[in-house]
Amino acid sequence: MRGRARTWRKRSVLPGFGLSLGFTIAYLGLVVLVPLAALVIKSAGLGAAEFWRLATDPRTLAALRLSFGTALVAATINAVFGALIAWVLVRYRFFGRRFLDAVIDLPFALPTAVAGIALTSLYAPNGWVGQFLQPLGLKVAYAPAGIVVALTFVSLPFVVRTVEPVLAEIDRELEEAAATLGASRAQTMFKVIVPALLPALLTGFALALARAVGEYGSVIFIAGNIPYVSEIAPLLIVIRLEEFDYAGATAVAAVMLAIAFVMLFVINLLQAWSRRRFGYGS
């Protein structure tokens, strides 16, 4: 009887560990690792001096600074307001809630080029919104601010959909217990709710950041694409390829890959630390 119980516990719906691990490594290798390895090998073939010259070109540095800077700003904005939207959708019931919930996923389905055209039409100097901003001296379209707007639009769902299920699982009795013990609303928020949401919030932030760094279609229409001002790194890669400057395109792509990997690695470390520190999400 014990032997049968032991055999039953070892059985699994999926194949064994070895087969599953082999399939996982093979799939990730073909889809992710091989293309990235090809980029690294191609970059190494340039030589250290040539790679450094291409990577530190002033136009390249300006594009990288703009891409990662605007992506960080957009991801930070979405981390704050995305969590607020998730809170409203989970904690309140109101007319039009399902419609609002569906609108959140619109950037997933909408082609990025369409989003870029729509945002440009809104925020251009003669657009519906831009015509009111222009007299105030606020320029959104054809400026770095327009890039932030586009990146915020396309990356918002990643934060909302990551935080929403975690927020729904938080037991409201914890909040009631905190209130019973005399905690204020602010203390309950920052000592009970925020620690529980922190790992999910960091995950959503990382996903939004990764999405924003590589965004192309929605940005090129609203950015203006002015070198040293509103030219993003993905666009610079395309320009180098159109100029048949494959070495320059490879160098920019390799630097983007390295910076993105370091940033996401640090965020993952922070996420793991928050789980250990606050004891949630483990």
DAHU-V109986 format. One line per field, one symbol per residue. psi: psi as a letter, one per 20 degrees, with the letter a starting at -180 (. if undefined). burial: + if it has 9 or more other C-alpha atoms within 8 Angstrom, else -. Layout:
psi: ???
burial: ???
//
This chain:
psi: ghhghghhhhqqgrrrggggggggggghghhghgghhhggghghihqgggghghhjphhghgggggghghgggghgghhghhhgghgghgiqprpjghghhhhhighghpphgggggghghgjqhjrhhhhhhghijoogqkrhhhgggghgghighhggihhghghhippihgghgghhjjqrhggggiiggghhigghhhghggggggghhjqggihhhihhlpqigkorghhhggghhhjkmhgggggghgggggggggghgghhghghghghgikqj.
burial: -------------------+-------+++--+++---++-+++-+----+--++----+++++-+++-++++++++++--++-+++-++------+---+--++-+----++++++-+++++++-+++++-++----++++++++++++++-+++++++++++-++-------+--++---+---++++-++++++++++++++++++++++-+++++++++++---++++++++++-++---+-++++++++++---+---+--++-+++-+++---+--
//
